[in-house]
Amino acid sequence: MTTEHIEHQIYRSKIEHEFGQGNKSKAEVRTFWVMVITFVTMFGEIFAGIWSGSMALLADGIHMGGHALALGLAFAGYYLSRRYARDRRLSFGSGKINELVAYSTSLLLLITAALITYESLYRLFNQNEIKAQEALIVAVLGLIINLVSFVILKGSNDFEEIEHGHNHSHDHSHEHDIEYETKSEAAMALPERKDNNLQAAVLHILTDAATSVAAIIGILAAWAWGWTWLDPLIALIASVLIGKWTIGLMKQTSKVLLDATAPGSVEETIRKKLESASDTEVIDLHVWSIGQGCWTMIASIIHHGSMTPQDYKSLLKGMKNLHHPVIEVQHCKHEII
């Protein structure tokens, strides 16, 4: 093995390839505990339903199985994203694993909303007698579990890390570094995307909480005034809202999965930073998300001087959410470096 080859291997080994996905986040830990709570509640309700002969408890336990599955998928998304963060078979890292999971669980949620809509419409026109006491206990229990789960998940502060590592996600040579004019420039960062995997998990919890609230109000109204129609009506309204939120989440995840162009403000921030160098014109710029809190880019620049791609990458070093920028520089003679 030649010295040149060894040096190349050493340089290559220094280039991080995790794109900000290699650290465990609070969202992952909290999703795990909510998943555990949901599974324990599910098995407890199923066991209690079989032991007591309560169909309401048994049905709710089976129903919670769907949410337990969704939360299990959410946790798996975080784990796999972290597990394969440095896998070079994934060209732009593992961030899209979370987006894929969020999209998949959104599909499950949309199916749930459709089933609630169907059942609500059926019961609205075919009203049945409600076993008030038994159903109320189950609904209150479900609401308490969902509120606890919601508080746990919302405390995760989206994708805040609990393990920290050194960030090598930009250029990896310190030659031709361009000094920042101010400390605020060095601290500049692109806007972070919301954690869609976490949003999907929270939406599942809110769906279950909404159905529990609808059940409690409906049961009390039926018991007090005989309004058996109120329970399915509230559930119907809740299912429509859930469907609307879910479609919005699916649109967000689809944009990431399909490498949709970043918002104009993000592109403009990068363009201004690159063109802050004298005699520079950005003639082509593509910026897209590669996962929660991560952006990447390809730029083609015309420059009337001697600046190199490394010099332009140095201009972007303060953007902590920008990973692995690819920059092509064409000099005025159209020579490509």
C-alpha positions in Angstrom: 0.0 0.0 0.0 1.5 3.3 -1.1 2.0 6.3 1.2 -0.4 8.3 -1.0 -3.1 5.6 -0.7 -2.6 5.5 3.1 -3.0 9.3 3.3 -6.1 9.1 1.2 -7.6 6.5 3.6 -6.7 8.6 6.6 -8.3 11.7 5.0 -11.4 9.7 4.1 -11.8 8.3 7.6 -11.8 11.9 9.0 -14.9 12.8 7.0 -17.9 12.3 9.1 -20.9 10.8 7.4 -23.6 10.9 10.0 -25.3 14.2 8.9 -26.3 15.0 12.5 -28.2 11.8 13.1 -25.7 9.9 15.2 -26.7 11.1 18.6 -29.5 9.9 20.9 -32.3 12.5 21.3 -34.7 13.2 24.1 -37.5 12.5 21.7 -36.2 8.9 21.3 -36.0 8.3 25.0 -39.4 9.8 25.7 -41.0 7.9 22.8 -39.6 4.7 24.3 -41.2 5.3 27.7 -44.6 6.3 26.2 -44.4 3.1 24.1 -43.8 1.1 27.3 -46.7 2.8 29.1 -49.0 2.1 26.2 -48.0 -1.6 25.9 -48.5 -2.1 29.7 -51.9 -0.4 29.6 -52.9 -2.5 26.6 -52.0 -5.8 28.2 -53.6 -4.7 31.5 -56.9 -3.8 29.9 -57.0 -7.0 27.8 -56.3 -9.1 30.9 -58.8 -7.2 33.0 -61.4 -7.4 30.2 -61.0 -11.2 30.0 -61.0 -11.6 33.7 -64.0 -9.4 34.4 -65.9 -10.2 31.3 -66.0 -6.5 30.4 -66.2 -6.1 26.6 -65.5 -2.3 27.0 -62.2 -3.0 28.6 -61.3 -5.7 26.2 -62.2 -3.6 23.1 -60.2 -0.6 24.4 -57.2 -2.8 25.1 -57.3 -4.1 21.5 -57.8 -0.5 20.3 -54.7 0.6 22.2 -52.7 -2.1 20.4 -52.9 0.1 17.2 -51.4 3.0 19.1 -48.8 0.8 20.7 -47.8 -0.4 17.2 -47.5 3.2 16.0 -45.4 4.2 18.9 -43.2 1.1 18.5 -42.6 2.2 14.8 -41.8 5.7 16.0 -39.2 4.4 18.4 -37.8 2.0 15.8 -37.4 5.0 13.5 -35.2 6.9 16.0 -33.2 3.8 16.8 -32.6 2.8 13.2 -31.7 6.3 12.2 -29.1 6.5 14.9 -27.9 2.9 14.3 -27.2 3.5 10.6 -26.1 7.2 10.9 -22.6 6.3 9.7 -23.6 3.7 7.2 -22.0 4.9 3.9 -24.5 2.9 1.9 -26.9 5.7 2.7 -25.6 8.5 0.5 -27.1 11.4 2.6 -27.3 9.7 5.9 -30.2 8.0 7.8 -32.4 11.1 8.5 -35.1 10.0 6.1 -35.7 6.8 8.1 -37.6 9.0 10.6 -39.5 10.7 7.7 -40.5 7.3 6.3 -41.7 6.1 9.7 -43.7 9.3 10.2 -45.3 8.9 6.8 -46.2 5.2 7.5 -47.7 6.0 10.9 -49.6 8.9 9.3 -51.2 6.3 7.0 -52.2 4.2 9.9 -53.7 7.3 11.6 -55.6 8.2 8.5 -57.1 4.7 8.4 -58.0 5.1 12.1 -59.7 8.4 11.4 -61.7 6.8 8.5 -62.8 3.9 10.8 -63.9 6.4 13.5 -65.8 8.3 10.9 -67.6 5.2 9.6 -68.4 3.9 13.1 -69.6 7.4 14.2 -71.9 7.7 11.2 -73.3 4.2 11.8 -74.0 4.9 15.4 -75.5 8.3 14.7 -78.2 6.7 12.7 -78.3 3.4 14.6 -78.2 4.5 18.3 -77.5 1.8 20.8 -77.9 1.7 24.6 -74.6 2.7 26.3 -73.4 0.8 29.4 -72.6 4.1 31.1 -70.6 3.1 34.2 -68.4 0.6 32.5 -67.7 2.8 29.5 -67.0 5.9 31.6 -64.3 4.1 33.7 -62.6 2.9 30.5 -62.8 6.4 28.9 -61.4 8.2 32.0 -58.6 5.6 32.3 -57.7 6.1 28.6 -57.7 9.9 28.9 -55.4 9.8 31.9 -52.9 7.6 30.1 -53.0 9.8 27.0 -52.5 13.0 29.0 -49.5 11.5 30.8 -48.1 10.3 27.4 -48.7 13.7 25.8 -46.9 15.5 28.6 -43.9 13.1 28.3 -43.7 13.5 24.5 -44.0 17.3 24.5 -41.2 17.6 27.0 -38.8 16.2 24.4 -38.2 19.6 22.8 -38.4 18.1 19.4 -34.9 16.7 18.5 -32.8 18.0 21.3 -29.8 15.8 21.8 -28.7 14.2 25.0 -25.4 12.9 23.6 -23.1 15.3 21.9 -20.3 14.8 19.4 -18.0 17.0 17.5 -19.5 18.2 14.2 -17.5 17.5 11.1 -20.3 17.9 8.7 -18.9 20.7 6.6 -15.5 20.9 4.9 -12.7 19.0 6.5 -9.7 21.0 5.7 -8.8 24.2 7.4 -6.9 25.7 4.5 -8.1 28.9 3.0 -10.4 29.5 5.9 -12.2 32.9 5.7 -12.6 34.7 9.0 -16.1 35.7 10.1 -16.8 39.4 10.5 -18.8 38.9 13.7 -19.5 36.2 16.2 -23.2 36.3 15.2 -22.2 35.3 11.6 -20.3 32.3 13.0 -23.3 31.3 15.0 -25.7 31.5 12.0 -27.9 28.5 11.4 -30.5 27.5 9.0 -34.0 27.0 10.4 -34.6 23.5 11.7 -37.5 21.4 10.4 -39.9 20.0 13.0 -39.4 16.4 14.0 -42.1 14.7 11.9 -41.7 11.4 13.6 -42.4 13.0 17.0 -45.3 14.9 15.5 -46.8 11.7 14.2 -46.5 10.0 17.7 -48.1 13.1 19.4 -50.9 13.0 16.8 -51.6 9.4 17.7 -51.8 10.3 21.4 -54.1 13.3 20.6 -56.3 11.1 18.5 -56.9 8.7 21.3 -57.3 11.5 23.8 -59.9 13.1 21.6 -61.9 9.9 21.3 -61.7 9.5 25.1 -63.0 13.1 25.6 -65.8 12.5 23.1 -66.7 9.3 24.9 -66.8 10.9 28.4 -69.0 13.8 27.2 -71.3 11.5 25.2 -71.7 9.1 28.1 -72.5 11.9 30.6 -75.0 13.4 28.1 -76.7 10.1 27.5 -76.9 9.4 31.2 -78.2 12.9 32.2 -80.5 13.7 29.2 -80.7 10.6 27.1 -78.7 12.2 24.3 -77.3 9.1 22.8 -76.6 10.9 19.5 -74.0 13.3 21.1 -71.3 10.7 21.5 -71.0 9.7 17.8 -71.4 13.3 16.7 -68.4 14.5 18.8 -66.4 11.5 17.6 -67.3 12.4 14.0 -66.1 16.0 14.4 -62.9 14.7 16.1 -62.2 12.3 13.2 -62.5 15.1 10.6 -60.0 17.2 12.5 -57.7 14.3 13.0 -57.9 13.6 9.2 -57.0 17.2 8.4 -54.0 17.2 10.8 -52.8 13.8 9.4 -53.0 15.0 5.8 -50.9 18.0 6.7 -48.3 15.8 8.3 -48.2 13.5 5.3 -47.6 16.5 3.0 -44.6 17.6 5.2 -43.0 14.1 5.2 -43.7 13.7 1.5 -41.7 16.9 0.8 -38.6 15.4 2.6 -39.0 12.0 1.1 -39.2 13.4 -2.4 -36.3 15.9 -2.0 -38.5 18.9 -2.4 -36.8 22.3 -2.7 -36.2 24.1 0.6 -38.3 27.2 1.4 -37.2 30.3 -0.4 -35.8 31.9 2.8 -33.4 29.0 3.3 -32.1 29.3 -0.3 -31.8 33.0 0.0 -29.8 32.8 3.2 -27.2 30.5 1.5 -27.2 32.5 -1.7 -26.4 35.7 0.2 -23.7 34.1 2.2 -22.0 32.7 -1.0 -22.3 36.0 -2.9 -20.9 37.9 0.0 -17.5 37.1 -1.5 -16.4 39.6 -4.2 -16.9 38.9 -7.9 -19.2 36.0 -7.2 -22.5 35.0 -8.8 -24.5 31.9 -7.8 -26.0 30.6 -11.1 -27.5 27.4 -9.8 -28.5 26.4 -6.3 -30.4 23.4 -5.0 -31.1 23.1 -1.2 -33.2 20.3 0.3 -33.8 18.5 3.6 -32.2 15.2 4.3 -34.0 14.6 7.7 -35.0 16.5 10.8 -32.8 19.5 11.4 -30.6 18.7 8.4 -30.1 20.4 5.0 -27.7 19.8 2.2 -27.0 21.7 -1.0 -25.4 21.8 -4.5 -24.3 25.1 -5.9 -22.7 26.3 -9.1 -20.8 29.5 -8.9 -19.2 31.9 -11.5 -16.2 33.6 -10.0 -13.8 36.2 -11.4 -10.9 35.5 -9.2 -8.9 32.7 -7.5 -11.3 31.4 -4.9 -11.8 27.6 -4.6 -14.7 25.5 -3.6 -13.0 25.1 -0.2 -13.0 28.9 0.3 -16.8 29.0 -0.4 -17.4 26.1 2.0 -15.6 28.1 4.6 -18.2 30.9 4.2 -20.9 28.4 5.2 -19.2 26.9 8.2 -21.4 28.8 10.7 -24.5 27.2 9.4 -24.6 24.3 11.8 -27.6 22.6 10.1 -26.0 22.5 6.7 -24.3 19.2 5.9 -21.9 18.1 3.1 -22.3 21.1 0.8 -21.2 20.4 -2.8 -19.9 23.5 -4.6 -18.7 23.8 -8.2 -16.7 27.0 -9.1 -16.4 28.1 -12.7 -13.9 30.9 -13.4 -14.5 33.6 -15.9 -12.8 31.4 -18.6 -15.4 28.7 -17.8 -12.8 26.5 -16.3 -14.4 24.1 -13.8 -12.4 23.4 -10.7 
